[in-house]
Amino acid sequence: MPLFNRSTGEKLVDRVRVAKGLWAQFQGLMFERPSRFDYALVFPLPFESRVGASVHMLFVFFSLDLVFLDKAKRVVDKKENFKPFSLNYTPKKPARYFIELPAGLGQGIRLGDELTW
């Protein structure tokens, strides 16, 4: 399934993977090869939170874009070009979902945009 920006009508990426379960969310993109990361990785959280939506880049060997969404799937924060081995990024507002995208794909996404998959 693709990831769309409903606010602009733009298709952002052709494939979405959802990190379901504790192990998938813990592992995320750790040890993934950059050449294999051509999809959006969605992390659904049990409730809206800032701390619960914090992201680290330990053992991730390439930059990526982060997009944080509220329960209505509206963008509340984003971090572009998050560098490998960065220790932490905590969103400025509580998020119910966050999405990891290949670096550069988050450029056209604006705060308040509604995303869907």
Backbone torsions as a table, in degrees:
resi	resn	phi	psi	omega
1	MET	NA	143.6	-179.1
2	PRO	-87.1	165.8	173.4
3	LEU	-106.0	125.4	-178.8
4	PHE	-117.2	147.8	166.8
5	ASN	-96.2	102.6	-176.9
6	ARG	-66.2	-25.2	-178.9
7	SER	-70.9	-30.1	-178.8
8	THR	-112.6	-13.4	-176.3
9	GLY	80.1	6.2	-175.8
10	GLU	-85.4	136.7	170.2
11	LYS	-85.0	122.5	-175.5
12	LEU	-87.2	-38.7	-178.4
13	VAL	-158.2	149.7	-175.5
14	ASP	-75.2	-31.1	-174.7
15	ARG	-123.9	141.0	175.1
16	VAL	-123.7	133.1	169.5
17	ARG	-115.6	139.9	178.4
18	VAL	-107.3	126.7	178.1
19	ALA	-80.9	93.9	-179.2
20	LYS	-96.9	134.9	176.7
21	GLY	89.4	160.3	-175.2
22	LEU	-61.9	-45.9	-177.5
23	TRP	-64.2	-46.3	-179.4
24	ALA	-61.6	-38.8	179.7
25	GLN	-73.0	-35.9	177.1
26	PHE	-65.6	-45.9	-175.6
27	GLN	-71.2	-42.8	-179.7
28	GLY	49.6	-123.9	-179.5
29	LEU	-104.6	14.2	178.6
30	MET	-59.5	133.2	177.5
31	PHE	68.6	6.1	176.7
32	GLU	-72.5	144.0	175.9
33	ARG	-83.2	136.5	-178.3
34	PRO	-56.3	-34.3	-178.1
35	SER	-68.3	-18.1	179.6
36	ARG	-94.8	-9.2	-176.5
37	PHE	-92.0	87.4	179.4
38	ASP	-126.5	32.1	-175.2
39	TYR	-141.4	172.4	172.4
40	ALA	-97.4	133.3	176.2
41	LEU	-107.8	113.9	-176.0
42	VAL	-99.2	132.3	176.3
43	PHE	-112.5	103.5	174.4
44	PRO	-80.7	133.7	-179.7
45	LEU	-106.7	154.4	-177.5
46	PRO	-68.1	-22.6	178.7
47	PHE	-159.8	164.8	178.3
48	GLU	-69.5	133.5	-177.0
49	SER	-160.5	150.0	170.4
50	ARG	-85.7	-53.4	-176.3
51	VAL	-64.4	-41.4	179.8
52	GLY	-65.1	-20.1	179.7
53	ALA	-98.9	9.2	178.3
54	SER	-65.2	145.4	-175.5
55	VAL	-128.0	139.5	171.0
56	HIS	-117.8	165.2	-179.0
57	MET	-121.2	24.5	178.7
58	LEU	-64.5	130.5	180.0
59	PHE	64.4	21.3	169.3
60	VAL	-106.3	123.9	-166.9
61	PHE	-101.4	16.7	-179.2
62	PHE	-152.2	156.6	178.3
63	SER	-74.6	155.4	175.2
64	LEU	-150.7	168.7	176.0
65	ASP	-104.4	139.3	177.2
66	LEU	-112.1	137.6	175.9
67	VAL	-129.2	128.9	-177.6
68	PHE	-110.7	132.3	-175.1
69	LEU	-122.6	148.9	173.2
70	ASP	-83.9	-173.3	-176.6
71	LYS	-65.6	-21.4	176.9
72	ALA	-89.5	7.2	-179.2
73	LYS	63.9	33.3	173.8
74	ARG	-98.6	140.6	-176.4
75	VAL	-69.8	124.0	178.1
76	VAL	-109.6	-17.6	177.7
77	ASP	-166.7	160.8	172.6
78	LYS	-153.7	155.7	178.3
79	LYS	-134.6	114.1	-179.7
80	GLU	-91.9	146.8	173.4
81	ASN	55.3	47.9	177.4
82	PHE	-68.8	121.2	-168.8
83	LYS	-79.0	149.4	175.9
84	PRO	-56.5	144.0	176.5
85	PHE	64.2	16.1	171.9
86	SER	-67.4	143.0	-173.6
87	LEU	-77.8	-37.8	-174.4
88	ASN	-165.3	143.4	164.3
89	TYR	-137.0	125.3	176.7
90	THR	-111.9	127.5	-178.4
91	PRO	-62.6	153.7	-178.6
92	LYS	-72.5	-23.8	178.5
93	LYS	-130.2	157.1	178.5
94	PRO	-59.9	143.6	-179.4
95	ALA	-128.8	146.7	175.4
96	ARG	-100.9	-22.7	177.5
97	TYR	-139.2	150.2	162.3
98	PHE	-136.0	153.0	-174.9
99	ILE	-126.7	131.9	173.0
100	GLU	-100.3	126.6	-177.6
101	LEU	-124.1	152.5	171.1
102	PRO	-54.8	140.4	-178.0
103	ALA	-52.7	134.3	178.9
104	GLY	101.2	-24.8	-178.0
105	LEU	-75.7	-15.4	179.4
106	GLY	-86.8	-3.8	-173.7
107	GLN	-59.9	-38.9	-176.5
108	GLY	-85.9	-1.4	-178.7
109	ILE	-87.3	132.6	-178.4
110	ARG	-116.3	154.7	173.7
111	LEU	-56.5	135.2	-179.3
112	GLY	93.0	-16.3	176.7
113	ASP	-62.1	148.2	176.6
114	GLU	-104.7	124.8	179.0
115	LEU	-106.9	152.2	178.6
116	THR	-145.9	152.6	176.9
117	TRP	-145.3	NA	NA
